[in-house]
Amino acid sequence: MKEISDLEKQSLKKLCLKFAKAIADSTNRVPLQATKQENVSEEEFGNTSSWLFKKQTDKKNIPPESLFEEASRSYDEKAKSSYETTNKQQQNVAGLTGIAGIGKTTYCKFVSKHWIESHPNAFVFYISIRQVDFMEKSNLLKFLLVSTDHEYKFKPETDDAILDEINKSSDTLIVIDGLDEAEITGDFSKHPHGMSLHQEKMPYCILMNLLNCRLLPNAKKLIASRPNAFLNFNPECKPVFMLQVLGLSKESQNLLCKQYSKTEQQQKHVQDELEKQPNVSALLFIPIFARLIISYFVENLESNKPVLSISDVFLNQLKQWQKNPKFHTDLEHLKQLTNMALNGVENRQFSFPCQDFVTHGIEMKFIEPFMCAHAKHQHGMLVLDGEKTFFFIHATWQEFLAALHLMVFASYEEFSSKIQQIFQQSSWEVVVRFLFGFCHQKVQEKIIFLFPKAQEINRKKQLVKTQARKLLPNLSELPSDIPVTVDRYFDDVIESTSQINKFKSREKDSTLSNICSWANEAKDDDLTKAVANSLPNPLLLSGDFLSHQVMSFCHVLSAAEESHILNVGDWQNRSTFTGLGLHTLLSTIQQSTHKIPKLHLKDVDITGDFEIILELLPGITELTLWTCGLTIPMVETLVGVITQHNIHLSHLHLSFNNLIGVGRYLAKSIDLIQALSLVNCNLKEDDFNEVAEATAKRDTNFVGFYVTR
């Protein structure tokens, strides 16, 4: 085999680093939150698409520089607790997921930037999946360089030698961004054929062999996607370590307000106005929405114009661009561009060669500000008249324009022919949400003002709502609770475990989260009431919830004509809430006749909501506050309410809180508690003794006392 010269090797490294650095330098400096997750699956309140995803119990924020250390640690933990043979090289692979616009690409860029700074001589490859042609064979090096502007001339001998160098290195970083934008069906369950380092194969085979570490096992790999692409993923290729981007923290949102505001007074005014619209502020953790919403508020402070929906946010931006003489966003040219966006979503196309613009009759000057170009470089110079590929500035903008075409420009016949397919496939979920936003009466008025020739919007609106109503009977199949109680579990562990495992593995229903978000977007009273009256009663809300999802659910729940019983989590699967999600839910229950008899929380700071929990406590029979920031004074108050109101709890779980000295307080209410868990609470011997002595004096049987130091 030909030996690669140091000059050739360094030359390619420089090209890779130059491109990766350019990508990394474009990152937004507003910090993102990210946390570990596992069990890539839907939840009872879940969604197979991009608006909900199940997170792991460990909610520690993981900065980009610690990503692969955490991946290695997670692999070691899983290897110790598993009887299955594991692939040691899987510790080099991390998966990244998050909802649309949450900042996955930004996080990828942060990872690249840190790696370049800490490994200045490493190979760094940044691959945008939208640029991969899955229908054409490729070798590994071409696959790695698909998104890189380079002058490298592919030659078999040199390619093989370079790949050997990359294969030896443990400092190589491969970032694969946008798996959900792959121009294939989205099915990543197929088992890939094995391949050698130097073979030519279809890109799917190369991709999956990179992930299962048959190819470049020593390289660090990060693959990012919306959640739906990771569902039904081939188990041999699915990353062991998964990370979820949670978006912007409250501090980051305030920082963004500061960036957009001209003065501190204006910043405070903007933040005050946002607080007055919780339905809107609940979306600020999503960066793409935060930028549009905050800039809109800054520009319209004096007019006090409310933001009506996500669709309204994008429509307002479109209106701003129409006022800008720099951009050509008139009706005629926008129709052609929206049609191309729709065809792209339909055919899973996210990159567009020049020929596509000819096909759709679009002149290049009319694509701003919606699209950007990826131009080739030759001999260090940008070739402006060479082959270029174009992308929408964000996939969400392509989906917005696709929805706009359906609602405004498409004939009713075309619209009705596509609507059933759109509702059935998860890849259309963001488009569908925009369609419901367009059904909002005031948003509809804006559309008609902007597009006076819009095609039969009222008929389309009715058809959209009809499709939603057809799904309402599915809500009756949602579970009300886990089928096994705590005491029954300890009466027959084997049989109960079988039932619990069957319950966990059942096919999940993805309807509830979708329909609630649609009703919240449309703000249609009849649709909202229809959804509310179709909710099963009782209803289990188990899983992990983002603030805007809770806001949508509470919008529906507030329209219910009867009192509902909500079981929030169960004793096997505690629920987690981000942002103001828990506060929104508890406040809604507090101000209504609805009840939460079972409240199982995990990894939620309940300090701000503790008073509400105490107020709801007389109606609660099972309570879990796992890693919830409990303190001894809080437990003392909790026990006081339990004894004062003679509240009988079949299950009290206070594990993973620092509760030194808690024994004497719990001993006072032990007669009212059937099962108590105090795992990892840093208890002292006195705590054990006090609870044990009180338990021994009980008149009734104690189902369980689970405690470790």
C-alpha positions in Angstrom: 0.0 0.0 0.0 1.2 3.5 -0.8 2.7 5.4 2.1 1.0 8.7 2.7 3.4 11.7 3.0 3.3 14.0 6.0 2.5 16.8 3.6 -0.6 15.0 2.3 -1.7 14.1 5.7 -1.3 17.5 7.2 -2.9 19.1 4.1 -6.1 17.0 4.6 -6.1 17.7 8.3 -5.9 21.4 7.6 -8.8 21.2 5.2 -11.0 19.3 7.7 -10.0 21.6 10.5 -10.6 24.7 8.5 -14.1 23.7 7.5 -14.9 22.4 11.0 -13.6 25.6 12.6 -15.7 27.7 10.2 -18.7 25.7 11.3 -17.8 25.9 15.0 -17.1 29.7 14.8 -20.7 30.3 13.6 -22.1 29.0 17.0 -24.3 31.2 19.1 -22.7 32.1 22.4 -25.9 31.8 24.4 -25.4 28.6 26.4 -27.6 25.6 25.9 -28.7 23.0 28.5 -28.2 19.3 27.7 -28.7 16.2 29.8 -28.3 12.4 29.5 -31.2 10.2 28.4 -32.0 6.6 27.8 -34.8 4.4 26.6 -35.4 6.1 23.3 -39.1 5.4 23.1 -42.5 7.1 23.4 -44.3 7.7 26.7 -47.9 7.6 27.7 -48.2 11.3 27.1 -45.6 10.9 24.5 -45.0 11.5 20.8 -43.2 9.5 18.2 -42.1 12.7 16.6 -40.0 15.7 17.4 -42.0 17.5 20.1 -41.4 15.0 23.0 -38.7 12.7 24.0 -38.0 10.6 27.1 -35.0 11.7 29.2 -32.9 9.7 31.6 -33.2 10.2 35.3 -29.8 11.9 35.6 -30.5 15.6 34.8 -27.0 16.8 35.2 -26.1 19.4 32.6 -23.4 18.1 30.3 -21.3 20.7 28.6 -19.8 19.9 25.2 -16.3 19.6 26.5 -17.4 16.7 28.9 -19.5 14.8 26.3 -17.2 11.9 25.6 -16.1 11.5 29.2 -19.7 11.2 30.2 -20.3 8.7 27.3 -17.4 6.6 28.6 -18.7 6.7 32.1 -22.2 5.8 31.0 -20.9 2.9 29.0 -18.9 1.6 32.0 -22.0 1.8 34.3 -24.1 -0.1 31.8 -21.5 -2.7 31.2 -21.3 -3.4 35.0 -25.0 -3.8 35.3 -25.6 -5.8 32.2 -25.2 -9.5 31.6 -25.0 -9.0 27.8 -21.7 -8.8 25.9 -21.0 -5.2 25.1 -18.9 -3.6 22.4 -16.2 -1.6 24.3 -15.8 0.8 21.4 -19.4 2.0 21.8 -18.1 4.3 24.6 -16.8 6.4 21.7 -20.2 7.1 20.3 -22.8 9.6 21.5 -26.3 10.3 20.3 -27.9 13.7 20.5 -31.5 14.5 20.2 -34.1 17.2 20.8 -37.2 18.8 19.3 -37.2 21.0 16.3 -35.2 24.2 16.7 -33.9 23.3 20.1 -30.3 23.8 19.3 -28.9 20.3 18.2 -26.7 21.8 15.5 -25.5 24.5 17.8 -24.5 21.9 20.4 -22.7 19.9 17.6 -20.8 23.1 16.7 -19.8 23.6 20.4 -18.5 20.1 20.5 -16.5 20.6 17.3 -15.1 23.9 18.5 -13.9 22.4 21.8 -12.3 19.4 20.0 -10.4 21.7 17.6 -9.1 23.7 20.5 -8.1 20.7 22.6 -6.9 18.5 19.8 -5.2 20.9 17.3 -3.7 18.1 15.2 -6.7 15.8 15.0 -8.9 14.9 12.0 -12.3 16.6 12.5 -15.1 15.7 10.1 -18.5 17.5 10.2 -21.1 15.7 8.1 -24.5 17.3 7.3 -26.7 14.3 6.5 -28.8 16.4 4.1 -25.8 16.5 1.8 -25.5 12.7 1.6 -26.8 11.0 -1.5 -28.1 7.7 -0.1 -28.7 6.4 -3.6 -25.1 6.5 -4.8 -22.3 4.3 -3.7 -19.4 5.9 -1.9 -16.2 5.1 -0.1 -15.6 6.0 3.5 -13.4 9.0 2.8 -15.9 10.6 0.4 -18.6 10.1 3.0 -16.5 11.8 5.7 -15.8 14.7 3.3 -19.3 15.1 1.9 -19.9 18.4 3.7 -16.3 19.7 3.5 -15.1 22.3 0.9 -11.8 20.7 -0.1 -9.3 20.6 -2.8 -8.4 17.0 -2.2 -8.3 14.8 -5.3 -9.6 11.3 -4.6 -7.1 8.5 -5.6 -7.5 4.9 -4.4 -3.9 4.6 -3.2 -3.9 7.9 -1.4 -7.4 7.4 -0.1 -6.5 4.0 1.5 -3.4 5.4 3.1 -5.2 8.4 4.6 -8.0 6.1 5.9 -5.3 3.9 7.6 -4.0 7.0 9.4 -7.5 8.0 10.5 -8.2 4.5 11.6 -5.2 4.5 13.9 -6.0 7.8 15.5 -8.0 8.0 18.7 -8.2 11.8 18.4 -10.4 11.8 15.3 -13.9 13.4 15.7 -16.8 12.7 13.4 -19.9 14.8 13.9 -23.0 13.6 12.0 -25.7 16.2 12.0 -29.4 15.9 11.0 -30.1 12.2 10.8 -33.8 13.0 10.5 -33.0 14.9 7.2 -31.7 11.8 5.5 -33.2 11.4 2.0 -34.4 7.9 2.7 -37.6 6.6 4.3 -36.3 7.3 7.8 -36.2 3.6 8.6 -32.9 2.9 10.4 -33.8 -0.5 11.7 -32.2 -2.5 8.8 -29.2 -4.5 9.7 -26.1 -3.2 7.8 -23.9 -5.5 5.9 -20.3 -5.6 7.2 -17.6 -3.7 5.2 -13.9 -3.1 5.2 -12.2 0.2 5.6 -11.5 0.5 1.9 -14.7 -0.8 0.3 -17.3 1.2 -1.6 -20.8 0.8 -0.2 -24.1 2.6 0.0 -24.1 5.5 2.5 -26.6 3.8 4.8 -24.1 0.9 5.2 -21.2 3.3 5.9 -23.2 5.3 8.4 -24.4 2.3 10.4 -21.0 0.7 10.4 -19.5 3.9 11.8 -22.1 3.8 14.5 -21.6 0.2 15.4 -17.9 0.8 15.4 -16.9 -1.7 12.7 -15.5 1.3 10.9 -13.1 3.7 12.7 -13.7 2.1 16.1 -11.2 4.5 17.9 -12.8 7.7 16.5 -15.1 9.8 18.6 -18.6 10.1 17.0 -21.5 12.3 17.7 -24.8 11.8 15.8 -27.7 14.3 16.1 -31.3 14.0 15.1 -34.9 14.8 16.0 -36.2 12.0 18.1 -38.3 10.2 15.5 -35.2 8.9 13.6 -33.9 7.1 16.7 -37.2 5.2 17.2 -36.9 1.6 15.9 -33.2 2.1 15.4 -31.1 -1.0 14.8 -30.1 -2.0 18.3 -26.5 -2.9 17.3 -26.0 0.6 15.9 -28.0 2.7 18.4 -25.6 4.8 20.6 -25.5 3.5 24.2 -25.1 7.0 25.4 -27.8 9.4 24.5 -27.9 13.2 25.2 -30.9 15.5 25.0 -30.7 19.2 24.3 -33.1 20.9 26.6 -32.7 24.3 25.0 -32.2 27.7 26.7 -32.3 28.0 30.5 -34.1 31.0 32.1 -30.7 32.7 32.4 -30.0 32.1 28.7 -33.4 33.5 27.8 -32.7 36.7 29.8 -29.3 36.9 28.1 -31.0 36.8 24.7 -33.4 39.5 25.8 -30.4 41.6 26.7 -28.8 41.0 23.3 -31.9 42.2 21.5 -32.7 45.1 23.8 -31.0 48.5 23.4 -31.2 49.5 27.1 -31.7 47.8 30.4 -35.1 49.5 30.8 -36.2 48.0 27.4 -34.9 44.6 28.5 -37.0 44.7 31.7 -40.0 45.9 29.7 -39.6 43.0 27.3 -39.3 40.4 30.1 -42.3 41.9 31.9 -44.4 41.6 28.7 -43.3 38.0 28.1 -44.3 37.1 31.7 -47.8 38.4 30.9 -48.1 35.8 28.1 -47.2 32.5 29.6 -48.4 30.7 26.5 -45.7 32.4 24.6 -42.9 32.5 27.2 -43.3 28.7 27.5 -41.7 28.5 24.1 -38.6 30.6 24.9 -36.5 27.5 25.7 -36.5 26.7 22.0 -33.8 29.0 20.4 -35.4 29.4 17.0 -38.7 30.5 18.6 -36.9 32.6 21.3 -35.1 34.7 18.7 -38.3 35.4 16.7 -40.5 36.0 19.7 -38.0 38.3 21.6 -37.2 40.3 18.5 -41.0 40.7 17.8 -41.6 42.0 21.4 -38.7 44.4 21.1 -40.1 45.9 17.9 -43.7 46.0 19.1 -43.3 47.1 22.8 -45.5 50.2 22.3 -48.3 48.5 20.4 -48.8 45.7 22.9 -49.6 43.3 20.1 -49.9 39.7 21.5 -48.2 36.7 19.9 -51.0 34.3 19.1 -49.2 31.0 18.3 -46.0 29.5 16.9 -47.5 30.0 13.4 -48.1 33.7 14.2 -44.4 34.1 15.3 -43.2 32.9 11.9 -45.9 34.9 10.0 -44.9 38.0 11.9 -41.3 37.5 10.7 -42.5 36.9 7.1 -44.4 40.2 7.3 -41.2 42.0 8.5 -39.3 40.6 5.6 -42.0 41.7 3.2 -41.6 45.3 4.4 -37.9 45.1 3.7 -37.1 46.3 0.2 -33.9 44.2 0.2 -36.0 41.0 -0.1 -38.4 39.9 -2.8 -41.1 38.1 -0.9 -44.1 39.0 -3.0 -47.0 36.7 -3.6 -46.0 35.3 -7.0 -42.4 34.3 -6.1 -43.3 33.1 -2.6 -45.8 30.7 -4.1 -43.1 29.0 -6.2 -40.7 28.8 -3.2 -43.3 27.4 -0.8 -44.2 24.8 -3.4 -40.5 23.7 -3.6 -40.4 23.6 0.2 -43.5 21.4 0.2 -42.1 19.0 -2.4 -38.9 18.8 -0.3 -40.7 17.8 2.9 -42.8 15.3 0.9 -39.7 13.7 -0.7 -37.4 14.1 2.4 -35.3 16.6 0.4 -33.5 19.3 2.4 -30.8 20.3 0.0 -31.6 21.8 -3.4 -29.3 22.0 -6.5 -29.7 24.8 -9.0 -31.8 22.7 -11.3 -34.6 22.6 -8.7 -35.0 26.3 -9.0 -35.2 26.1 -12.8 -37.8 23.4 -12.4 -39.9 25.5 -10.1 -39.4 28.7 -12.0 -37.6 30.5 -9.2 -35.0 33.2 -9.8 -32.1 33.1 -7.3 -32.6 36.7 -6.2 -36.0 35.7 -4.8 -34.8 33.1 -2.3 -33.5 35.5 0.3 -33.9 35.5 3.2 -35.2 32.0 3.4 -32.3 30.1 1.9 -28.5 30.0 1.9 -26.0 28.6 -0.5 -23.2 26.0 0.0 -20.6 26.8 -2.7 -17.6 24.8 -3.7 -14.1 26.0 -3.3 -11.3 25.4 -5.8 -7.6 26.2 -5.2 -8.5 28.3 -2.2 -11.0 30.5 -4.0 -14.8 30.6 -3.7 -16.4 29.7 -7.1 -19.5 31.9 -7.3 -20.6 30.6 -10.6 -19.8 26.9 -10.0 -22.0 24.1 -8.7 -23.9 25.3 -5.6 -26.3 23.6 -3.3 -29.0 25.5 -1.4 -30.7 25.0 2.0 -33.4 26.7 3.9 -31.9 28.6 6.8 -33.5 26.1 9.2 -35.6 23.0 8.6 -38.4 24.6 10.6 -38.6 27.4 8.0 -38.9 24.9 5.2 -41.7 23.2 7.2 -43.4 26.6 7.8 -43.3 27.4 4.1 -44.6 23.9 3.2 -47.6 24.5 5.6 -48.1 28.0 4.1 -48.3 26.6 0.6 -50.9 24.0 1.7 -53.1 26.6 3.5 -52.6 29.6 1.1 -51.6 28.5 -2.4 -52.7 24.8 -2.9 -56.1 24.1 -4.4 -58.6 22.5 -2.1 -58.3 19.3 -4.2 -54.6 19.1 -3.7 -54.9 19.9 0.0 -57.6 17.3 0.6 -55.6 14.7 -1.3 -52.6 15.1 1.0 -54.2 15.8 4.3 -54.6 12.1 5.4 -51.0 11.3 4.6 -49.8 14.4 6.5 -51.6 13.3 9.7 -50.4 9.8 9.5 -46.6 10.3 9.1 -44.5 11.7 12.0 -42.2 13.5 9.6 -45.0 16.0 8.9 -45.6 16.8 12.6 -44.2 20.3 12.5 -46.1 21.1 9.3 -49.3 19.9 10.9 -48.7 22.1 14.0 -48.3 25.1 11.7 -51.6 24.2 9.9 -53.4 24.3 13.2 -51.8 27.6 14.0 -53.2 29.0 10.7 -56.6 27.9 11.9 -56.5 30.5 14.7 -59.1 33.0 13.7 -56.9 36.1 14.2 -53.9 34.4 12.4 -56.3 33.5 9.6 -57.2 37.2 9.3 -53.5 38.0 9.0 -53.0 35.4 6.3 -55.9 36.8 4.3 -54.5 40.3 4.7 -51.1 39.2 3.5 -52.4 36.9 0.7 -55.8 38.2 -0.5 -56.0 35.4 -3.1 -55.6 32.6 -0.6 -57.4 29.4 -1.8 -60.4 28.5 0.3 -58.9 28.8 3.7 -62.2 28.2 5.6 -62.8 24.9 3.9 -59.2 23.8 4.5 -59.5 24.9 8.1 -62.6 22.7 8.6 -60.9 19.7 7.0 -57.9 20.1 9.3 -60.1 20.1 12.4 -62.1 17.1 11.0 -58.9 15.1 10.8 -58.1 15.9 14.5 -61.6 14.9 15.6 -61.2 11.5 13.9 -58.3 10.8 16.3 -60.2 11.6 19.4 -61.6 8.1 20.0 -57.9 6.9 20.3 -57.7 8.9 23.6 -59.9 6.4 25.3 -57.2 3.7 25.0 -54.7 5.7 27.1 -53.9 4.1 30.5 -55.2 5.4 33.8 -52.4 3.9 36.0 -49.8 1.2 36.3 -51.7 -2.1 36.7 -49.8 -3.1 39.9 -49.9 -1.4 43.3 -47.0 -1.3 45.7 -48.5 -3.8 48.2 -49.6 -6.1 45.5 -46.1 -6.1 44.1 -44.6 -7.4 47.4 -47.3 -10.0 47.7 -46.3 -11.6 44.4 -43.1 -10.1 43.0 -42.7 -12.5 40.1 -46.3 -12.1 38.7 -46.2 -8.3 39.3 -42.9 -7.9 37.6 -44.3 -9.7 34.5 -47.3 -7.4 34.5 -45.1 -4.3 34.9 -42.8 -5.3 32.1 -45.8 -6.0 29.8 -47.2 -2.5 30.7 -43.9 -0.8 29.9 -43.4 -2.6 26.6 -46.9 -2.0 25.2 -47.4 0.0 22.1 -47.6 3.6 23.1 -50.2 6.1 21.8 -48.8 9.3 20.4 -52.1 11.1 20.1 -52.6 13.1 23.3 -49.6 15.4 23.1 -50.2 16.1 19.4 -53.9 16.9 19.8 -53.3 19.1 22.8 -50.7 21.1 21.0 -53.0 21.5 18.0 -55.9 22.7 20.1 -53.5 25.2 21.8 -52.3 26.5 18.5 -55.7 26.9 16.9 -57.4 28.3 20.1 -60.7 27.0 18.7 -63.2 26.6 21.5 -65.2 23.8 19.8 -62.1 21.7 19.1 -60.6 22.3 22.5 -63.9 21.3 24.3 -64.1 18.2 22.1 -60.6 17.2 23.1 -61.2 17.9 26.7 -64.4 15.9 26.8 -62.6 13.0 25.1 -59.9 12.7 27.8 -60.1 9.4 29.7 -60.9 9.7 33.4 -58.7 8.8 35.2 -55.6 9.6 33.1 -52.0 8.6 33.6 -49.4 11.4 32.7 -46.2 9.5 32.9 -42.9 10.6 31.4 -40.9 13.7 30.9 -42.6 17.0 30.0 -41.3 20.2 28.5 -43.0 23.4 29.5 -44.9 24.1 26.3 -46.3 20.5 26.3 -47.8 21.1 29.8 -49.1 24.5 28.7 -51.0 22.8 25.8 -52.4 20.1 28.0 -53.6 22.5 30.6 -55.2 24.6 27.9 -57.3 21.6 27.1 -57.9 20.5 30.7 -59.2 23.9 31.6 -62.0 23.4 29.1 -63.2 20.1 30.6 -66.8 20.0 31.7 -66.2 17.4 34.4 -63.6 16.9 37.1 -60.7 14.8 36.1 -58.4 12.5 38.0 -54.8 12.8 36.9 -52.2 10.3 38.0 -48.9 12.1 37.5 -46.3 9.4 37.1 -46.5 6.1 38.8 -44.4 4.4 41.5 -42.3 2.7 38.9 -41.9 5.6 36.4 -41.7 9.0 38.0 -42.4 12.1 35.9 -40.0 15.0 35.2 -40.9 18.5 34.3 -38.6 21.2 32.8 -39.0 25.0 33.1 -42.3 26.1 34.6 -44.1 22.8 33.5 -44.7 21.5 37.0 -45.9 24.9 38.3 -48.3 25.2 35.3 -49.8 21.8 35.9 -50.1 22.2 39.7 -51.5 25.7 39.4 -54.2 24.5 37.0 -55.2 21.7 39.3 -55.2 24.1 42.3 -57.6 26.5 40.6 -60.0 23.7 39.5 -61.9 20.7 40.7 -59.5 18.3 39.1 -57.5 15.9 41.4 -54.1 14.4 41.5 -54.3 11.3 43.9 -50.9 10.0 42.7 -48.0 12.4 42.4 -44.7 10.8 41.5 -41.9 13.3 40.7 -38.2 12.9 39.9 -35.4 15.4 39.3 -37.6 18.4 39.8 -36.8 21.3 42.1 -40.1 21.7 44.0 -39.0 24.6 46.2 -41.2 27.1 44.3 -44.2 24.7 44.2 -44.0 23.1 47.6 -46.8 25.2 49.0 -49.1 24.1 46.2 -48.2 20.4 46.9 -49.0 20.9 50.5 -52.4 22.4 49.6 -53.1 19.4 47.3 -51.8 16.9 49.8 -55.2 16.0 51.4 -56.2 14.5 48.1 -53.0 12.6 47.5 -52.6 8.9 48.3 -49.2 8.2 46.7 -46.3 10.7 46.8 -42.8 10.5 45.3 -40.3 13.3 45.6 -37.1 11.7 44.2 -34.2 14.1 43.9 -36.5 17.1 44.4 -34.3 19.4 46.6 -36.1 18.4 49.8 -34.8 19.8 53.1 -35.4 18.8 56.7 -37.7 21.9 57.3 -39.7 20.9 54.2 -40.2 17.3 55.4 -41.1 18.6 58.9 -43.9 20.7 57.3 -44.9 17.8 55.1 -45.3 15.5 58.0 -47.2 18.2 59.9 -49.8 18.4 57.2 -50.0 14.6 56.9 -50.7 14.2 60.7 -53.0 17.3 60.9 -55.3 16.1 58.1 -54.9 12.4 59.0 -53.7 11.7 55.4 -53.2 8.1 54.6 -50.4 7.5 52.1 -50.0 4.1 50.6 -46.6 5.1 49.3 -44.2 7.9 50.3 -40.9 8.0 48.4 -38.3 10.6 49.5 -35.2 9.0 48.1 -32.1 10.8 46.9 -32.5 13.9 49.0 -30.1 15.0 51.7 -32.3 14.3 54.8 -29.9 13.8 57.8 -32.0 13.9 60.9 -35.3 13.1 59.2 -36.1 10.0 61.4 -37.8 11.8 64.3 -40.2 13.7 62.0 -41.2 10.6 59.9 -41.6 8.6 63.1 -44.5 10.9 64.0 -46.6 10.0 60.9 -45.5 6.4 60.4 -48.9 5.1 61.3 -50.3 6.9 58.2 -47.8 5.6 55.8 -48.1 2.1 54.2 -44.7 2.0 52.3 -41.7 4.3 52.9 -38.6 4.7 50.8 -35.5 6.6 51.9 -32.7 5.5 49.6 -29.5 7.5 49.5 -30.7 10.2 51.9 -27.4 10.3 54.0 -29.2 9.0 57.0 -27.6 8.5 60.4 -28.0 5.6 62.8 -30.5 7.6 64.9 -32.7 8.1 61.8 -32.8 4.3 61.2 -33.6 3.6 64.8 -36.3 6.2 65.2 -38.2 5.1 62.1 -37.7 1.4 63.1 -39.0 1.9 66.6 -42.1 3.8 65.4 -42.8 1.1 62.8 -42.6 -1.7 65.4 -45.4 0.1 67.4 -47.8 0.2 64.4 -51.2 -1.4 64.8 -51.3 -2.3 61.1 -48.9 -4.1 58.8 -46.2 -2.0 57.2 -45.8 -3.0 53.5 -42.2 -1.9 53.1 -39.5 0.3 54.6 -36.7 0.7 52.0 -33.7 2.6 53.3 -30.0 3.0 52.7 -27.6 5.6 53.9 
